[in-house]
Amino acid sequence: MIKEAKISSIVSLFPMPQYVVVLEDLEKTRLVPIWIGVNEGNAIALEMQGEKFPRPLTHDLMVNALKEVGGVIEKVVISDLKDNSYYALITIRHQGKTYEIDARPSDSLALAVRVRCPIYIDEKVLKKCPQIDQSITQEEIEKFKDILKSMPPEEFFKKLEEAPPAEEGPKSSKGFTQFFKTEEGVEEEDDEDGDEDDPNEDDK
């Protein structure tokens, strides 16, 4: 099963040549951070900001080429999370036939923001990511983004492996923050109970 999502934010990790794009399912139960390369990050961020260029960039060229031959991007799906890397599928309709194209999430999202197609996340990916509920505040989301700026993907995936299964995990916004607990306590939280490119490097 897949759930529709949106791009909650995109965070530059400057001076490192990386971005983190944060997806949020529309039911507001999970935040999914994906580390991507700077070129794809720029392609997503500039389009979301409404920046236009006199000549087509790479993802614009892909969209234009599809339009010329009658192809339509129907949706993109963040389909899997294996070996610390995310996977995606782009669904294209052409002359009555539907094709699913294997792709990196970064390219998939760069295309999705251009054609305004739906973005989905497979439930098996959502279940591996930190759980939240409707009570999560904007302040906590901003804190999450700040944590990601200093958290390498390897550490994030290590925490995913160490976290309890979703059905056993905490279901409150406090539980979401507890996902980032370190030996010193919860990052950035003062609580008495207690933070074109090699495909193996990007889209983590």
C-alpha positions as CSV (number, residue, x, y, z in Angstrom):
1,M,0.0,0.0,0.0
2,I,1.2,3.5,-0.7
3,K,0.3,6.8,1.0
4,E,0.3,10.2,-0.6
5,A,2.9,12.6,0.7
6,K,4.3,16.1,0.1
7,I,7.6,17.8,0.3
8,S,7.6,19.3,3.8
9,S,11.0,21.1,3.4
10,I,14.3,20.9,1.7
11,V,17.4,21.7,3.8
12,S,20.8,22.7,2.5
13,L,23.7,21.1,4.3
14,F,26.2,23.7,3.1
15,P,29.2,23.6,3.1
16,M,28.7,19.9,2.3
17,P,27.4,19.4,-1.2
18,Q,24.2,17.9,-0.1
19,Y,20.6,18.6,0.7
20,V,18.0,16.8,2.8
21,V,14.6,16.7,1.4
22,V,11.9,15.9,4.0
23,L,8.7,14.2,2.9
24,E,5.6,14.1,5.1
25,D,2.7,11.8,4.4
26,L,-0.6,13.7,4.2
27,E,-2.0,11.9,7.3
28,K,0.9,13.5,9.2
29,T,2.2,10.2,10.7
30,R,5.7,10.2,9.4
31,L,8.6,12.4,8.3
32,V,10.9,10.8,5.8
33,P,14.3,12.5,5.3
34,I,16.2,11.7,2.1
35,W,19.8,12.9,1.6
36,I,20.4,13.9,-2.0
37,G,23.1,15.5,-4.1
38,V,23.5,19.3,-4.5
39,N,22.5,19.3,-8.2
40,E,19.2,17.5,-7.6
41,G,18.6,19.5,-4.5
42,N,19.1,22.8,-6.4
43,A,16.7,21.5,-9.1
44,I,14.0,20.8,-6.6
45,A,14.5,24.0,-4.5
46,L,14.7,26.4,-7.5
47,E,11.5,24.9,-9.0
48,M,9.7,25.2,-5.7
49,Q,10.8,28.8,-5.4
50,G,9.4,29.5,-8.9
51,E,12.8,30.3,-10.5
52,K,12.8,30.2,-14.2
53,F,15.7,30.0,-16.6
54,P,16.0,31.0,-20.3
55,R,17.2,27.5,-21.3
56,P,15.9,24.2,-19.9
57,L,17.8,22.5,-17.2
58,T,18.2,18.7,-17.2
59,H,14.9,17.9,-15.5
60,D,13.1,20.5,-17.6
61,L,14.5,18.8,-20.7
62,M,13.2,15.4,-19.5
63,V,9.7,16.9,-19.0
64,N,9.8,18.6,-22.4
65,A,10.9,15.5,-24.2
66,L,8.1,13.4,-22.6
67,K,5.5,16.0,-23.6
68,E,6.8,16.0,-27.2
69,V,6.2,12.3,-27.5
70,G,2.9,12.3,-25.7
71,G,4.1,10.9,-22.4
72,V,2.6,11.9,-19.0
73,I,4.2,11.4,-15.6
74,E,1.3,10.2,-13.5
75,K,3.0,9.8,-10.1
76,V,6.3,9.1,-8.3
77,V,6.6,6.6,-5.5
78,I,9.3,6.3,-2.9
79,S,9.2,2.5,-3.1
80,D,11.8,1.0,-0.9
81,L,14.6,1.6,1.7
82,K,17.3,-1.0,1.4
83,D,20.9,-1.0,2.5
84,N,20.6,2.6,3.7
85,S,19.4,3.8,0.3
86,Y,16.0,4.9,-0.9
87,Y,14.5,3.7,-4.2
88,A,11.8,5.2,-6.3
89,L,9.5,4.5,-9.3
90,I,8.2,6.9,-11.8
91,T,4.9,5.9,-13.4
92,I,4.6,7.2,-17.0
93,R,1.5,6.8,-19.3
94,H,2.1,6.8,-23.0
95,Q,-0.3,5.8,-25.8
96,G,-2.6,3.9,-23.4
97,K,0.2,2.0,-21.8
98,T,1.6,2.5,-18.3
99,Y,5.3,2.1,-17.5
100,E,7.1,2.0,-14.1
101,I,10.6,3.4,-14.4
102,D,13.2,2.7,-11.7
103,A,14.8,6.0,-10.6
104,R,16.5,7.8,-7.7
105,P,14.2,9.7,-5.4
106,S,16.1,12.9,-6.1
107,D,15.4,12.8,-9.8
108,S,11.8,11.6,-9.2
109,L,11.0,14.5,-6.9
110,A,12.7,17.0,-9.3
111,L,10.3,15.8,-12.0
112,A,7.3,15.7,-9.7
113,V,7.6,19.3,-8.6
114,R,7.7,20.3,-12.3
115,V,4.7,18.4,-13.5
116,R,2.8,18.8,-10.3
117,C,2.1,15.0,-10.1
118,P,1.3,13.2,-6.8
119,I,4.1,11.9,-4.6
120,Y,3.6,8.7,-2.7
121,I,5.6,6.7,-0.2
122,D,5.3,2.9,0.2
123,E,4.1,1.9,3.6
124,K,7.2,-0.3,4.1
125,V,9.3,2.8,3.9
126,L,7.0,4.8,6.2
127,K,7.1,2.1,8.9
128,K,10.9,2.4,9.1
129,C,10.9,6.1,9.7
130,P,10.2,8.1,12.9
131,Q,6.5,8.1,13.9
132,I,4.6,11.3,14.8
133,D,1.0,12.2,15.4
134,Q,-1.3,15.2,14.9
135,S,0.0,17.0,18.0
136,I,3.5,17.5,16.5
137,T,4.3,21.2,16.5
138,Q,6.0,23.4,13.9
139,E,8.7,24.0,16.4
140,E,9.4,20.2,16.6
141,I,9.5,20.0,12.8
142,E,12.1,22.9,12.8
143,K,14.0,21.1,15.5
144,F,14.0,17.9,13.3
145,K,15.4,19.9,10.4
146,D,18.1,21.4,12.6
147,I,19.1,17.9,13.8
148,L,19.3,16.6,10.2
149,K,21.8,19.4,9.4
150,S,24.4,17.8,11.7
151,M,23.3,14.1,11.4
152,P,25.0,12.1,8.7
153,P,22.7,9.6,6.9
154,E,24.7,6.7,8.4
155,E,23.7,7.8,11.9
156,F,20.1,8.2,10.9
157,F,19.9,4.7,9.5
158,K,21.7,3.3,12.5
159,K,18.9,4.8,14.7
160,L,16.3,3.3,12.4
161,E,17.8,-0.1,13.0
162,E,17.9,0.4,16.7
163,A,14.4,1.8,17.0
164,P,11.6,-0.6,18.1
165,P,9.0,-1.8,15.5
166,A,6.4,0.7,14.6
167,E,3.6,-1.1,16.4
168,E,5.7,-1.0,19.6
169,G,7.1,2.4,19.2
170,P,5.9,5.6,20.8
171,K,3.0,7.4,19.1
172,S,3.2,10.9,20.5
173,S,5.2,13.9,19.4
174,K,7.4,13.3,22.4
175,G,8.1,9.8,21.1
176,F,9.1,11.3,17.8
177,T,11.7,13.4,19.5
178,Q,12.9,10.4,21.5
179,F,13.9,8.8,18.2
180,F,16.9,11.2,18.2
181,K,18.0,10.2,21.7
182,T,21.7,10.0,22.2
183,E,24.0,8.9,25.0
184,E,23.8,12.4,26.3
185,G,20.0,12.5,26.1
186,V,17.6,13.8,23.5
187,E,19.2,16.2,21.1
188,E,18.1,19.8,21.6
189,E,15.6,18.9,24.2
190,D,15.7,19.7,27.9
191,D,13.6,17.0,29.4
192,E,13.8,15.2,32.7
193,D,13.5,11.9,30.9
194,G,16.4,12.5,29.3
195,D,18.6,14.4,18.3
196,E,25.7,13.6,-10.7
197,D,26.5,11.6,-8.5
198,D,27.4,8.3,-7.1
199,P,24.0,6.7,-6.4
200,N,25.5,5.1,-3.3
201,E,26.3,8.5,-1.9
202,D,23.1,10.4,-2.6
203,D,19.4,9.5,-2.0
204,K,20.2,8.2,1.5
